[in-house]
Amino acid sequence: MRIRVCGEVHSVRVLVIGSGAREHALGWKLKQSPLLESLHFAPGNAGAAALGENVPIQSDDVHALAAWASRNRIDLTVVGPENPLVAGIAAVFAEKNLPLLGPSREGALLEGSKAIAKAFCSRHGIPTAAAAIFDDALEARAYARDRAPLVIKADGLALGKGVAVCRTPAEALDAIDAFMVRGAVGEAGKKILVESFLEGEEVSAFALLDGKSFCYLGEARDYKRAGDGDSGPNTGGMGSVSAPGLVSAELRDEICRTVFAPAVEGMKKESIEYKGILFAGMMLTKAGPRVLEFNARLGDPETQVLLPRVDADLLSLFASAANGNLSAASVPLKNAAAVGAVIAAEGYPGKYEKGNPLPDLGNFPGEILLFHAATSTAGGRFRNESGRTLTAVALGGTVDEARNALYRALDGRRWEKFFYRKDIGAGFSLSPARPS
């Protein structure tokens, strides 16, 4: 293993697992490290190919990934999506003595099962919403009938589409039927959580864990609904904002003290191996932050706006976490705002066409970052291979400055058979220490 020589990390061969805009953004940031020797993506996309080598292995083929990493002397593997983590990729890589940034399967189940995460929060005093868990639709309906507003959540992985905010009893009953009877999210909805509705502002907070401590990475706010004004169906995310003061210093300390610190201690008590990202999706309520969900990896599209603000060597941080020797309590962030909008195929998150050409991406202003999601090339054009196709990101001194730069660049092009929200960051306000 060449990841440490004379106590220092150097000459690192990195494999990034995944094919989305999150993985493209990870590669973009890792590429900036002077410690990097070579960069590889599995399977990657057409944008990632400009940064390193794409390897034709799917992200859930964990044994093939481990074999390739071993043959090619990979020093550090960074896992982007959740599926390989829940499939136990950490154990497969550990068997071959291959360093990997990503939690064990037991740690990843904090994302893989919302019921498991809810029980973990209860055992370790992590503030969260009250919830009842059901695997029978009739019992769930009887419980939910007179309790609106509620949030109905599929227990398993549902690509960001397993949550329904229900203001009325009729909406709650329909969501239960959609998940448990009609199979809207497949096996993920066979078991559900019926959760109390919380008032406040949502925020995504991220920490890097090394198995015994954590380094706070920062926050972002994302936009889940497909349409402007938070209209339309839930998606995997249509845009995001990260900015100085998104949460106050006081509130950040509270998040670390009441969420991340007890989570790390709880994992140690339960012998859960966790070296990787812990993502806490939270509601900032009058009573303080409350965990809505845990994810075992960076978010998408939050990664695309958070990483451009990170003012540190990400590869050094990741290598330290994988080696179990993090030293920083938090990562420095640039005093700039980042606003990102997702360009998606028409019809997303429902049925959409693949293979449609994107407009010329070569003449975007240099300050606009374009992160690809499952794109390909054919006939000299980038084409979509997924619903969410690109994330375009702009930075500025304020959210308004970044937002204006972003939409000047996007609105000047013809996005035939694609769409994007026009209101990411509009009317944006920073969170107070506590919502009033």
C-alpha positions as CSV (number, residue, x, y, z in Angstrom):
1,M,0.0,0.0,0.0
2,R,1.6,3.3,-1.1
3,I,-0.9,5.6,0.5
4,R,1.5,6.5,3.4
5,V,5.3,7.0,3.2
6,C,7.3,8.4,6.1
7,G,4.0,9.3,7.8
8,E,2.7,11.3,4.8
9,V,0.2,10.6,2.1
10,H,1.6,10.7,-1.4
11,S,1.4,9.4,-5.0
12,V,-2.1,8.1,-4.7
13,R,-4.0,6.1,-7.3
14,V,-7.7,6.8,-6.8
15,L,-10.8,5.0,-7.9
16,V,-14.2,6.8,-7.7
17,I,-17.2,4.5,-7.8
18,G,-20.3,5.8,-9.5
19,S,-21.6,7.4,-12.7
20,G,-23.4,10.6,-11.6
21,A,-22.7,14.3,-11.3
22,R,-21.7,13.7,-7.6
23,E,-18.9,11.4,-8.8
24,H,-17.9,13.8,-11.5
25,A,-17.7,16.6,-8.9
26,L,-15.7,14.3,-6.6
27,G,-13.2,13.6,-9.4
28,W,-13.0,17.3,-10.2
29,K,-12.0,18.1,-6.7
30,L,-9.7,15.2,-6.1
31,K,-7.9,16.1,-9.4
32,Q,-6.8,19.3,-7.8
33,S,-4.7,17.5,-5.2
34,P,-0.9,17.4,-5.6
35,L,-1.0,14.0,-4.0
36,L,-2.9,12.4,-6.9
37,E,-1.0,10.1,-9.3
38,S,-4.0,8.8,-11.3
39,L,-7.8,9.0,-11.3
40,H,-10.2,6.3,-12.4
41,F,-14.0,6.1,-12.4
42,A,-16.3,3.0,-12.4
43,P,-18.3,3.3,-14.6
44,G,-18.0,7.1,-14.8
45,N,-19.6,9.2,-17.6
46,A,-18.6,11.3,-20.5
47,G,-17.7,14.3,-18.3
48,A,-15.6,12.2,-15.9
49,A,-13.6,10.8,-18.9
50,A,-12.0,14.2,-19.3
51,L,-10.5,13.9,-15.8
52,G,-9.3,10.3,-15.8
53,E,-10.0,6.7,-17.0
54,N,-13.5,5.3,-17.1
55,V,-13.6,1.6,-16.2
56,P,-16.6,-0.4,-17.6
57,I,-17.7,-2.0,-14.3
58,Q,-21.0,-1.2,-12.7
59,S,-21.0,0.3,-9.3
60,D,-23.0,-2.6,-7.7
61,D,-20.6,-5.3,-9.0
62,V,-18.5,-5.1,-5.8
63,H,-16.4,-8.2,-6.4
64,A,-15.4,-7.1,-9.9
65,L,-14.5,-3.7,-8.6
66,A,-12.3,-5.1,-5.8
67,A,-10.5,-7.4,-8.3
68,W,-9.9,-4.5,-10.7
69,A,-8.6,-2.3,-7.8
70,S,-6.3,-5.0,-6.7
71,R,-4.8,-5.6,-10.2
72,N,-4.3,-1.9,-10.8
73,R,-2.8,-1.1,-7.4
74,I,-5.5,1.4,-6.4
75,D,-4.5,3.1,-3.1
76,L,-7.8,4.6,-2.3
77,T,-11.4,3.9,-3.5
78,V,-14.1,6.5,-2.9
79,V,-17.7,5.2,-3.0
80,G,-20.2,7.7,-4.4
81,P,-23.7,6.0,-4.4
82,E,-25.4,4.1,-1.7
83,N,-26.1,0.7,-3.3
84,P,-22.6,-0.7,-3.2
85,L,-22.3,0.4,0.4
86,V,-25.5,-1.4,1.4
87,A,-24.2,-4.4,-0.6
88,G,-21.2,-4.6,1.6
89,I,-18.4,-3.3,-0.6
90,A,-16.3,-2.2,2.4
91,A,-15.9,-5.9,3.6
92,V,-15.1,-7.1,0.1
93,F,-12.3,-4.5,-0.2
94,A,-11.1,-5.1,3.4
95,E,-10.5,-8.8,2.5
96,K,-8.1,-7.7,-0.1
97,N,-6.4,-5.0,2.1
98,L,-7.7,-2.3,-0.2
99,P,-8.3,1.1,1.5
100,L,-11.8,2.4,0.9
101,L,-13.7,5.5,1.9
102,G,-17.2,4.2,2.8
103,P,-18.8,2.6,5.8
104,S,-19.4,-1.1,6.5
105,R,-22.7,-2.6,5.5
106,E,-24.0,-2.2,9.0
107,G,-23.1,1.5,8.9
108,A,-24.7,1.9,5.4
109,L,-28.0,0.4,6.7
110,L,-28.5,3.8,8.5
111,E,-29.5,4.8,5.0
112,G,-30.6,1.4,3.7
113,S,-33.4,1.2,6.3
114,K,-35.2,4.2,7.8
115,A,-36.5,1.9,10.5
116,I,-33.0,0.9,11.5
117,A,-31.9,4.6,11.5
118,K,-34.9,5.6,13.6
119,A,-34.1,2.9,16.2
120,F,-30.4,4.0,16.2
121,C,-31.5,7.6,16.9
122,S,-33.7,6.4,19.7
123,R,-30.9,4.3,21.3
124,H,-28.4,7.1,21.3
125,G,-30.5,10.2,22.0
126,I,-30.3,11.7,18.6
127,P,-33.3,14.1,18.1
128,T,-35.7,13.0,15.4
129,A,-39.4,13.0,14.6
130,A,-41.7,10.4,16.3
131,A,-42.7,7.6,13.9
132,A,-44.6,4.4,13.8
133,I,-43.4,1.5,11.5
134,F,-45.7,-0.7,9.5
135,D,-45.5,-3.7,7.1
136,D,-49.3,-4.0,6.8
137,A,-51.1,-1.4,4.7
138,L,-54.5,-1.8,6.6
139,E,-52.8,-1.1,9.9
140,A,-50.9,1.8,8.5
141,R,-54.1,3.3,7.1
142,A,-55.9,2.9,10.4
143,Y,-53.1,4.7,12.2
144,A,-52.7,7.5,9.7
145,R,-56.4,8.2,9.1
146,D,-56.8,11.0,11.7
147,R,-53.2,12.2,12.3
148,A,-52.4,14.5,9.4
149,P,-50.2,16.3,8.6
150,L,-47.8,13.4,8.3
151,V,-44.8,12.3,6.4
152,I,-45.0,8.8,4.8
153,K,-41.5,7.2,4.1
154,A,-40.6,4.0,2.4
155,D,-38.2,2.1,4.6
156,G,-35.7,1.1,1.9
157,L,-33.6,2.8,-0.8
158,A,-35.9,4.6,-3.3
159,L,-33.5,7.0,-5.1
160,G,-34.9,10.0,-3.2
161,K,-38.5,9.3,-4.2
162,G,-39.6,7.4,-1.1
163,V,-40.9,10.3,0.9
164,A,-44.4,11.9,0.7
165,V,-45.3,15.0,2.7
166,C,-49.1,14.6,3.4
167,R,-51.1,17.7,4.6
168,T,-54.4,15.9,4.6
169,P,-55.7,12.4,5.6
170,A,-56.5,11.7,2.0
171,E,-53.0,12.4,0.9
172,A,-51.6,10.2,3.7
173,L,-53.8,7.3,2.7
174,D,-53.0,7.7,-1.0
175,A,-49.2,7.7,-0.1
176,I,-49.6,4.5,1.9
177,D,-51.4,2.8,-0.9
178,A,-48.8,4.1,-3.5
179,F,-45.9,2.6,-1.5
180,M,-47.4,-0.5,0.0
181,V,-50.1,-1.6,-2.5
182,R,-49.3,-0.1,-5.9
183,G,-45.6,-0.6,-5.5
184,A,-44.5,2.9,-6.6
185,V,-41.0,2.4,-5.2
186,G,-40.8,-1.4,-5.4
187,E,-39.5,-3.4,-2.5
188,A,-38.4,-0.3,-0.7
189,G,-42.1,0.5,0.1
190,K,-43.1,-2.9,1.5
191,K,-42.4,-1.4,5.0
192,I,-43.1,2.2,5.7
193,L,-42.6,4.8,8.4
194,V,-45.6,7.1,9.3
195,E,-43.8,10.1,10.8
196,S,-44.9,13.2,12.6
197,F,-44.7,16.3,10.4
198,L,-42.1,18.9,11.5
199,E,-42.2,22.6,10.9
200,G,-39.0,24.5,10.0
201,E,-36.3,24.8,7.4
202,E,-34.5,21.8,5.9
203,V,-30.8,21.6,5.6
204,S,-28.3,18.9,4.6
205,A,-25.3,18.6,6.9
206,F,-22.2,16.5,6.1
207,A,-19.4,15.0,8.3
208,L,-16.4,12.9,7.4
209,L,-15.8,10.0,9.9
210,D,-12.7,8.0,10.5
211,G,-14.1,5.3,12.7
212,K,-13.6,7.1,16.0
213,S,-14.0,10.9,15.3
214,F,-15.5,13.2,12.7
215,C,-14.6,16.3,10.7
216,Y,-17.5,18.6,9.9
217,L,-17.7,19.3,6.2
218,G,-20.5,21.9,5.8
219,E,-24.1,22.3,4.8
220,A,-26.3,22.8,1.7
221,R,-30.0,23.2,1.0
222,D,-31.5,21.2,-1.9
223,Y,-34.7,21.5,-4.0
224,K,-36.5,18.1,-4.3
225,R,-39.6,19.0,-6.3
226,A,-39.5,18.9,-10.1
227,G,-41.2,22.2,-10.7
228,D,-40.7,25.9,-9.8
229,G,-42.2,26.9,-6.5
230,D,-41.7,23.4,-5.2
231,S,-44.4,22.1,-7.4
232,G,-44.7,18.6,-9.1
233,P,-43.4,15.3,-7.9
234,N,-40.4,14.5,-5.7
235,T,-37.2,13.9,-7.5
236,G,-33.6,12.9,-6.6
237,G,-32.9,16.7,-6.5
238,M,-33.3,19.5,-8.9
239,G,-30.8,22.0,-7.5
240,S,-28.9,23.1,-4.4
241,V,-27.4,26.1,-2.6
242,S,-24.4,26.3,-0.3
243,A,-23.4,29.6,1.2
244,P,-21.6,31.2,4.2
245,G,-24.0,31.5,7.1
246,L,-26.5,28.9,5.8
247,V,-26.6,28.0,9.4
248,S,-25.2,30.1,12.3
249,A,-22.1,29.1,14.2
250,E,-24.3,28.4,17.2
251,L,-26.5,26.1,15.2
252,R,-23.6,24.3,13.6
253,D,-22.2,23.6,17.0
254,E,-25.6,22.2,18.1
255,I,-25.7,20.0,15.1
256,C,-22.3,18.6,15.9
257,R,-23.1,18.2,19.5
258,T,-26.6,16.6,19.2
259,V,-26.3,14.7,16.0
260,F,-22.8,13.8,14.7
261,A,-21.1,13.3,18.1
262,P,-23.7,10.9,19.5
263,A,-23.9,9.1,16.1
264,V,-20.1,8.5,16.2
265,E,-20.2,7.4,19.8
266,G,-23.2,5.1,19.1
267,M,-21.4,3.4,16.3
268,K,-18.4,2.8,18.5
269,K,-20.6,1.3,21.2
270,E,-22.3,-1.0,18.7
271,S,-19.0,-1.9,17.0
272,I,-20.2,-0.4,13.7
273,E,-17.2,0.3,11.4
274,Y,-17.7,3.7,9.8
275,K,-15.1,5.4,7.7
276,G,-16.7,7.7,5.3
277,I,-19.4,10.4,4.9
278,L,-22.3,10.7,7.2
279,F,-25.1,12.9,5.7
280,A,-27.7,14.1,8.1
281,G,-30.9,15.5,6.4
282,M,-32.4,17.7,9.1
283,M,-35.3,20.0,9.9
284,L,-34.4,23.1,11.8
285,T,-37.3,23.4,14.2
286,K,-38.0,25.9,17.0
287,A,-36.8,23.2,19.4
288,G,-33.6,22.6,17.6
289,P,-32.3,20.4,14.7
290,R,-34.2,17.1,14.2
291,V,-32.9,14.3,12.0
292,L,-35.2,13.5,9.1
293,E,-32.8,10.8,7.6
294,F,-29.2,9.6,7.5
295,N,-27.4,8.9,4.3
296,A,-24.1,7.0,4.1
297,R,-22.5,9.1,1.4
298,L,-22.4,12.6,-0.1
299,G,-25.7,13.9,-1.5
300,D,-26.5,14.7,-5.1
301,P,-26.9,17.6,-6.0
302,E,-25.5,19.0,-2.7
303,T,-22.0,17.7,-3.5
304,Q,-21.8,19.8,-6.6
305,V,-22.3,23.0,-4.6
306,L,-20.4,22.1,-1.5
307,L,-17.1,20.8,-3.0
308,P,-16.4,24.1,-4.9
309,R,-16.4,25.8,-1.6
310,V,-14.1,23.4,0.2
311,D,-10.8,25.2,0.7
312,A,-8.7,22.1,1.5
313,D,-7.0,19.1,-0.1
314,L,-9.9,16.7,-0.3
315,L,-7.7,13.7,-1.2
316,S,-5.6,14.3,1.9
317,L,-8.8,14.4,4.0
318,F,-10.2,11.3,2.5
319,A,-7.0,9.4,2.9
320,S,-6.7,10.4,6.5
321,A,-10.3,9.2,7.2
322,A,-9.7,5.9,5.4
323,N,-6.5,5.4,7.6
324,G,-8.4,6.3,10.8
325,N,-6.4,9.4,11.6
326,L,-8.4,12.5,11.0
327,S,-7.0,15.5,12.8
328,A,-9.2,18.5,11.8
329,A,-12.5,19.2,13.6
330,S,-13.9,21.0,10.5
331,V,-12.9,21.7,6.9
332,P,-12.3,25.3,5.8
333,L,-14.8,26.7,3.3
334,K,-14.4,29.5,0.9
335,N,-16.3,32.7,1.6
336,A,-18.4,32.3,-1.5
337,A,-21.9,31.1,-2.3
338,A,-22.6,28.3,-4.8
339,V,-25.8,27.8,-6.6
340,G,-26.5,24.7,-8.8
341,A,-29.3,23.7,-11.1
342,V,-30.0,20.3,-12.5
343,I,-30.7,19.9,-16.2
344,A,-33.1,16.9,-16.6
345,A,-34.7,15.1,-19.5
346,E,-38.3,16.0,-20.2
347,G,-40.6,13.7,-18.3
348,Y,-38.3,13.2,-15.4
349,P,-38.9,11.8,-12.7
350,G,-41.4,9.8,-14.8
351,K,-40.8,8.4,-18.3
352,Y,-38.1,10.1,-20.3
353,E,-36.1,9.5,-23.5
354,K,-32.4,8.6,-23.4
355,G,-29.8,9.6,-26.1
356,N,-31.0,13.1,-26.7
357,P,-28.2,15.5,-27.7
358,L,-27.3,18.4,-25.3
359,P,-26.5,21.9,-26.7
360,D,-22.9,22.7,-27.2
361,L,-21.3,22.8,-23.8
362,G,-17.9,24.1,-25.0
363,N,-18.9,27.7,-25.0
364,F,-20.1,28.1,-21.4
365,P,-18.5,30.9,-19.4
366,G,-15.4,29.6,-17.7
367,E,-16.8,30.3,-14.2
368,I,-19.7,27.9,-14.8
369,L,-18.9,24.4,-13.6
370,L,-20.7,21.5,-15.5
371,F,-20.9,18.2,-13.8
372,H,-22.2,15.3,-15.9
373,A,-24.6,12.6,-14.8
374,A,-24.6,9.4,-16.8
375,T,-23.9,11.1,-20.1
376,S,-22.4,9.5,-23.2
377,T,-21.0,10.8,-26.5
378,A,-22.2,10.0,-30.0
379,G,-22.0,12.0,-33.3
380,G,-19.7,14.6,-31.6
381,R,-22.4,15.5,-29.0
382,F,-23.0,14.8,-25.4
383,R,-26.2,12.8,-24.8
384,N,-28.2,11.9,-21.8
385,E,-28.3,8.4,-20.4
386,S,-30.3,9.3,-17.3
387,G,-33.1,11.6,-16.2
388,R,-30.9,14.0,-14.3
389,T,-28.3,14.8,-17.0
390,L,-26.1,17.8,-15.8
391,T,-25.6,20.0,-12.8
392,A,-24.5,23.5,-13.7
393,V,-22.9,25.5,-10.8
394,A,-21.9,29.1,-10.4
395,L,-20.1,30.8,-7.5
396,G,-20.4,34.4,-6.4
397,G,-19.9,36.7,-3.4
398,T,-23.6,36.2,-2.5
399,V,-26.4,33.8,-3.4
400,D,-27.9,36.4,-5.7
401,E,-24.6,36.9,-7.6
402,A,-24.1,33.2,-8.1
403,R,-27.7,32.7,-9.1
404,N,-27.6,35.5,-11.6
405,A,-24.5,34.2,-13.2
406,L,-25.9,30.7,-13.4
407,Y,-29.1,31.6,-15.1
408,R,-27.5,34.0,-17.5
409,A,-25.5,31.0,-18.8
410,L,-28.4,28.6,-18.8
411,D,-31.1,30.8,-20.3
412,G,-29.0,31.7,-23.3
413,R,-29.2,28.2,-24.7
414,R,-31.8,26.0,-26.3
415,W,-32.5,23.0,-24.1
416,E,-34.6,20.9,-26.4
417,K,-36.1,17.9,-24.6
418,F,-34.5,19.1,-21.4
419,F,-35.7,21.3,-18.5
420,Y,-34.4,22.9,-15.3
421,R,-36.0,24.8,-12.5
422,K,-35.8,28.6,-12.8
423,D,-36.0,29.4,-9.1
424,I,-33.0,27.7,-7.4
425,G,-31.8,30.2,-4.8
426,A,-34.6,32.7,-5.5
427,G,-35.6,34.7,-2.4
428,F,-33.0,32.8,-0.5
429,S,-32.6,33.6,3.1
430,L,-30.0,32.4,5.6
431,S,-31.2,30.5,8.6
432,P,-31.3,32.2,12.0
433,A,-29.8,30.6,15.0
434,R,-33.3,29.1,15.6
435,P,-36.3,29.5,13.3
436,S,-38.8,31.9,14.8
